[in-house]
Amino acid sequence: MLGDTGKRIVVQEVAPRDGFQIEPAFIPTEAKVALINALGETGLPAIEATSFASPKAIPALRDAEEVMRGIARASGVTYAALVPNLRGAERALAAGVDEMNLVMSVSETHNLANLRMTREQSFVQLCEVVRACAGRAAVNVSLATSFGCPMEGAVPEAEVWRWVSRVLDAGVSNITLADTTGMAHPAQMARMVGAFRDRWPNARLTLHLHNTRGLGLANVLAALGAGADRFDASLGGLGGCPYAPGATGNVCTEDLVHMLEAMGYRTGVNLPRLVACARSLPTLVGHEVPGQVAKAGRITDLHPAPVWLAEVRANALAKG
């Protein structure tokens, strides 16, 4: 039920990875570390700090080791990283990553374009990483294009469930369904989240949603109504996908937390601190960001009445 007062919703921050990886200008390591440290003090339970992909593939995150070793780890915060293969996993383990996020697409075309390999080849690598991390770090598998592929179009839900089942059979119980290029709509979101919860009630489901077509928060509401309780989000709404030209980024963290708390959900996040982090972003990245709450303030941030209103009130009362 929407507005279920007191229900805890987990919001996971992904801007330091998903947002920064496509920024055209390299963000200095010390600036990344400072932002992650500030985010760690907001009460966010998990932060995806970087990616251990090849520096040639993602030069913006070529400082992954330095970032992971430089952050001051806040108590109770899980520090995750995207890991593309076994080599990346070994680097991440050596750097002390708490949770590995492995990504493959349920769309064959998107997987070939994004990872330069077939889905079967990706799955083989994924299983190698799962075995390497056993007993050493938690693993989450993100299934990209679960709600549609920008090249193939609609992805059959049966195909999504086939890959979810295979990942679960491989020993991973943490699954993210990703709307990689913002193609989902609320009816589809509610249907798929409901189907997932019915089939695998004991699996940990995360939704990774993009706001490419302005439906990000609407899709969150639909997912909440179907029982979802864990979402990725990106500070300032940073991020996006190269296969959705001109698109805005992920669901915005501060906008999401603001909405959830206004509706009566609990997030455990200190919203003023989070908004302060978001307001630092334009200077950090060198451009405006899509988030709205950092610009307009919270709905509880009231403004004083203009001084001339007292005269208007007096005149109105004088007229009876």
KEKEKE-338568 format. One line per field, with one value per residue (C-alpha): residue number from 1; x, y, z. Coordinates in steps of 0.02 Angstrom, whole numbers, always signed. Last residue first. Layout:
BEGIN
k: NUM/... .
c1: X/... .
c2: Y/... .
c3: Z/... .
***
This chain:
BEGIN
k: 320/319/318/317/316/315/314/313/312/311/310/309/308/307/306/305/304/303/302/301/300/299/298/297/296/295/294/293/292/291/290/289/288/287/286/285/284/283/282/281/280/279/278/277/276/275/274/273/272/271/270/269/268/267/266/265/264/263/262/261/260/259/258/257/256/255/254/253/252/251/250/249/248/247/246/245/244/243/242/241/240/239/238/237/236/235/234/233/232/231/230/229/228/227/226/225/224/223/222/221/220/219/218/217/216/215/214/213/212/211/210/209/208/207/206/205/204/203/202/201/200/199/198/197/196/195/194/193/192/191/190/189/188/187/186/185/184/183/182/181/180/179/178/177/176/175/174/173/172/171/170/169/168/167/166/165/164/163/162/161/160/159/158/157/156/155/154/153/152/151/150/149/148/147/146/145/144/143/142/141/140/139/138/137/136/135/134/133/132/131/130/129/128/127/126/125/124/123/122/121/120/119/118/117/116/115/114/113/112/111/110/109/108/107/106/105/104/103/102/101/100/99/98/97/96/95/94/93/92/91/90/89/88/87/86/85/84/83/82/81/80/79/78/77/76/75/74/73/72/71/70/69/68/67/66/65/64/63/62/61/60/59/58/57/56/55/54/53/52/51/50/49/48/47/46/45/44/43/42/41/40/39/38/37/36/35/34/33/32/31/30/29/28/27/26/25/24/23/22/21/20/19/18/17/16/15/14/13/12/11/10/9/8/7/6/5/4/3/2/1 .
c1: -752/-662/-542/-496/-439/-341/-254/-210/-139/-37/+32/+69/+197/+325/+324/+273/+420/+463/+429/+551/+427/+404/+592/+701/+677/+852/+913/+738/+743/+884/+935/+1115/+1194/+1371/+1553/+1553/+1608/+1534/+1366/+1378/+1394/+1207/+1181/+1291/+1194/+1033/+1096/+1140/+967/+888/+968/+933/+855/+735/+567/+405/+272/+232/+341/+480/+469/+458/+609/+711/+673/+711/+874/+927/+880/+815/+954/+1012/+942/+942/+1015/+1058/+989/+1121/+1258/+1164/+1128/+1206/+1176/+1004/+1077/+1138/+1099/+970/+962/+803/+750/+575/+472/+299/+189/+133/+314/+355/+216/+275/+454/+392/+309/+473/+570/+441/+519/+572/+753/+720/+817/+776/+883/+759/+830/+759/+831/+770/+658/+492/+554/+405/+273/+398/+457/+280/+232/+387/+347/+165/+196/+337/+238/+92/+212/+310/+483/+593/+714/+876/+941/+779/+878/+813/+936/+957/+1035/+1013/+1166/+1206/+1216/+1036/+984/+1073/+991/+819/+841/+897/+743/+633/+695/+665/+488/+460/+490/+605/+518/+627/+777/+890/+840/+807/+659/+611/+750/+875/+1015/+1009/+1110/+1189/+1235/+1379/+1437/+1622/+1752/+1656/+1623/+1698/+1798/+1649/+1534/+1668/+1684/+1493/+1486/+1619/+1515/+1360/+1444/+1492/+1314/+1249/+1360/+1514/+1569/+1504/+1391/+1356/+1352/+1248/+1130/+1101/+1076/+948/+946/+1098/+1242/+1308/+1400/+1395/+1524/+1491/+1607/+1754/+1919/+2044/+2114/+1937/+1907/+2067/+2023/+1848/+1913/+2020/+1872/+1758/+1653/+1650/+1544/+1587/+1502/+1535/+1407/+1378/+1351/+1493/+1562/+1716/+1838/+1877/+2054/+2079/+1922/+1960/+2142/+2095/+1963/+2071/+2035/+1854/+1838/+1946/+1806/+1857/+2042/+2041/+1976/+1823/+1845/+1702/+1675/+1590/+1422/+1359/+1250/+1153/+1131/+1133/+1199/+1377/+1428/+1373/+1502/+1638/+1587/+1596/+1769/+1836/+1774/+1852/+2017/+2017/+1996/+1841/+1893/+1794/+1669/+1561/+1506/+1581/+1539/+1354/+1352/+1501/+1505/+1319/+1261/+1180/+1068/+897/+819/+636/+579/+392/+343/+187/+130/+106/+69/+0 .
c2: +2196/+2325/+2356/+2171/+2180/+2340/+2262/+2104/+2204/+2310/+2153/+2077/+2214/+2123/+1970/+1810/+1711/+1554/+1374/+1230/+1089/+1052/+1027/+1149/+1211/+1183/+1036/+964/+965/+851/+867/+928/+1092/+1087/+1083/+913/+970/+1144/+1075/+937/+1035/+1063/+875/+851/+985/+899/+738/+828/+907/+736/+637/+462/+325/+290/+283/+296/+424/+497/+651/+532/+438/+595/+678/+518/+504/+687/+675/+518/+569/+426/+394/+506/+624/+563/+655/+494/+335/+206/+303/+271/+393/+459/+602/+630/+751/+605/+441/+313/+125/+61/-64/-93/-166/-230/-200/-29/+19/-30/+80/+226/+201/+196/+365/+427/+381/+420/+577/+494/+457/+452/+292/+152/+24/-81/-197/-368/-476/-653/-738/-703/-774/-812/-699/-557/-565/-565/-416/-320/-361/-308/-149/-96/-133/-28/+111/+128/+61/+125/+226/+172/+45/+0/-118/-267/-295/-466/-520/-708/-764/-951/-992/-1055/-878/-811/-941/-903/-717/-754/-855/-727/-589/-700/-739/-552/-535/-386/-245/-148/-234/-80/+28/-130/-144/-171/-290/-189/-228/-374/-320/-462/-430/-518/-510/-522/-649/-808/-844/-702/-810/-925/-779/-702/-860/-871/-696/-738/-886/-777/-645/-777/-840/-663/-638/-527/-348/-287/-141/-176/-366/-356/-231/-346/-501/-414/-485/-378/-417/-329/-387/-280/-339/-299/-252/-189/-203/-147/-323/-386/-254/-297/-482/-443/-339/-484/-602/-495/-337/-280/-131/-75/-80/+4/-54/+75/+19/+122/+251/+203/+346/+338/+335/+149/+133/+292/+249/+75/+141/+281/+238/+286/+420/+312/+184/+58/+100/+99/-80/-105/-99/+24/+152/+195/+108/+173/+77/+115/+303/+383/+551/+531/+407/+533/+656/+524/+480/+664/+687/+529/+585/+756/+678/+570/+717/+712/+679/+787/+706/+631/+458/+357/+491/+455/+265/+252/+396/+422/+250/+282/+145/+188/+56/+84/+55/+52/+178/+245/+138/+284/+171/+0 .
c3: +305/+200/+344/+343/+162/+194/+343/+246/+100/+222/+305/+134/+99/+205/+90/+180/+242/+143/+192/+177/+214/+28/+21/-76/-254/-323/-218/-232/-422/-480/-664/-642/-697/-762/-707/-623/-449/-457/-513/-382/-220/-208/-210/-57/+36/-16/+63/+224/+230/+192/+331/+267/+374/+231/+321/+222/+266/+95/+122/+171/+7/-99/-18/-27/-214/-252/-153/-244/-422/-530/-653/-792/-922/-1099/-1247/-1337/-1254/-1305/-1215/-1051/-912/-756/-636/-558/-430/-325/-412/-358/-334/-255/-122/-51/-192/-143/-296/-236/-209/-389/-457/-351/-409/-590/-567/-490/-647/-780/-855/-1017/-972/-785/-754/-634/-545/-445/-311/-267/-128/-160/-32/-118/-284/-396/-316/-285/-466/-535/-429/-483/-663/-660/-561/-676/-834/-773/-718/-882/-920/-1062/-957/-1042/-918/-831/-721/-623/-483/-405/-240/-214/-311/-306/-491/-482/-435/-589/-700/-630/-657/-834/-875/-787/-902/-1054/-997/-982/-1168/-1203/-1295/-1416/-1494/-1507/-1358/-1257/-1138/-957/-906/-1010/-886/-766/-614/-515/-333/-245/-64/-27/+30/+72/-111/-212/-333/-364/-404/-515/-619/-630/-703/-830/-892/-891/-998/-1127/-1129/-1149/-1299/-1291/-1324/-1156/-1206/-1389/-1373/-1213/-1293/-1442/-1334/-1223/-1046/-1015/-899/-745/-590/-432/-308/-125/+18/-86/+9/-122/-144/-172/-305/-399/-392/-453/-598/-656/-638/-745/-756/-573/-522/-347/-178/-10/+118/+254/+434/+506/+386/+288/+267/+82/+15/-13/-119/-216/-248/-308/-428/-502/-684/-656/-790/-904/-922/-1057/-1054/-863/-876/-768/-580/-559/-421/-256/-263/-96/+26/+186/+155/+327/+267/+334/+199/+69/+137/+129/-49/-95/-18/-101/-272/-247/-193/-349/-466/-578/-758/-879/-998/-859/-912/-770/-640/-632/-631/-516/-391/-426/-369/-198/-126/-54/+59/+103/+282/+314/+448/+366/+220/+101/-45/+0 .
***
